[in-house]
Structures are given as C-alpha cells and as structure tokens.
Amino acid sequence: MTKPNRIVSLPVRIYRFYRDGFRSMTVGRYLWVLILVKLFILFFIFKLFFFPDLLKRDYSTDQERAAAVRMHLMEDQSSPR
C-alpha cells in the first residue's frame, strides 16, 4: 500500500526544500560564513569609520537636528529643476 497523496501548502514545501538543502551542504556552509562576514564588514565596520553621524556631530539637540533637516528639505523643494 502506498500513502495517500496529501496536498502540502507552498510555504511548507519551500521551507522543507531549504531546510533539506542546508542540511546536506558541506562547502556551502563555508561560503555562507564568508558571505555573512563580508556583510558584517560592509554594514557595521564601514559605517563606523566612513559614514559618521553628521547631525549628531553638528547639532547638540533633537530640536536643532529636526530644524536643520526641515531647512534642507525645503531648500531642495524650492530650487528650480
């Protein structure tokens, strides 16, 4: 006797596909680790050293920061295109 065919929803099939694929990986695991390390470097390390928080540096209070942002937004809208 065979099991009756049960219809399984699409999200469940997708989950099982990826779960089984990641379980059987060998080289792929090292590649995923490499990808995650590169993403960490790109988003966290670069942000710390190359993209300073200019608003926090130039303005001392939240009200001053908000006013500066509003001023720059209004300047951009009023300039001719």
N, C-alpha and C positions, 0 to 999 in steps of 0.2 A: 504494500500500500504506500501511496505517496501522500505527502502532506498537502492539504488544500492550499491553493494559492491565495494568500491574503494580500490585499492591496495596502501598501505602506505609503504614507504620505511623503511628499517630495522633501520637506526639511529633514525627515528622519533618514531617508536614503542618502541625502547629501552629507549629513553628519556621519553616518556609518562609512561612507566612501572615504572621507578624510581621516576618520579615526583609524580605519584599517590601513590606509596608505602611510600614515605617520608611524604606526606600529612596526611596519615592515621596512622602514628606512634604515640605511646604515650610513652611507656617505651623506645623504641629505640632511641628517641631523647636524653635522659639522657645518654644512652650508647655511642652515638656518641660524646657527650660533654666530657665524660670521656676519650674516645679514643683520641680526639684532645688535651686534657690537657696532657695526657701521652706522646704524640708525641712532644708537645712543650717542656716538661721537658727533654725528651731524646735528642732532637736535639739542643736545644738552651742552656739550663742550663748546661747539661753535657759538651757541647763543651766549654763553658766559663770557667769552673772550672777544667776539667780533660784533655783537649786537647789544650794546649797552642800553639800559633803560634811560632814554634821554629826558623823558618827562620827570622822572624821579630825580634825576641829576640837576635839571634846570629849575624846577619848581618845588617849593617846600610843602605846600598843602594841596589837598584834593581840589579845593575850590580854584586855586591858581591853575592847576593842570586842566580842569574842565574848561575854564575860560580860554586857555591857550588853544585847546582842541577846537572849541567853538569858533574862535577867531580864524584859525587856519581853514576850517571848513567853509566859513562864509567867504573868505578870500578866494578860494578855489571856485565857488559858485558864481561870484560876481565878475570874474575875469572873462573877457571875450574869447570865443573859441575860433 
